[in-house]
Amino acid sequence: MSGGFFNNVNQQINVNAAASSSNDWRLLLPDEERKANVGMLFKLFELMKNTFTTNQRFIASKRWEDEAYNKANSKEEYQQSISTKMQHV
């Protein structure tokens, strides 16, 4: 048996580690995760800020997610920012 499989796994781990520690972390963040975060923020606005229209809730949710995404230097920072925003709703 060759070490090819394990070499490929290690290469992938190294790619993931490098991406998570730089601005390239965004390349590994699935759109589905971003959409899920927008959805959670939207739901929180729906539950807590019932004076907002549906459109206002969506715009605010998307704006907050975009802000977290663009300002974060890592996925962990992005997730922390989303969490903090949810606590402020």
Secondary structure, DSSP 8 states (H G I E B T S, - for coil): --SHHHHHHHHHHHHHHHHHTSTTHHHHS-HHHHHHHHHHHHHHHHHH-TTS-HHHHHHHHHHHHHHHHHH-SSHHHHHHHHHHHHHH-
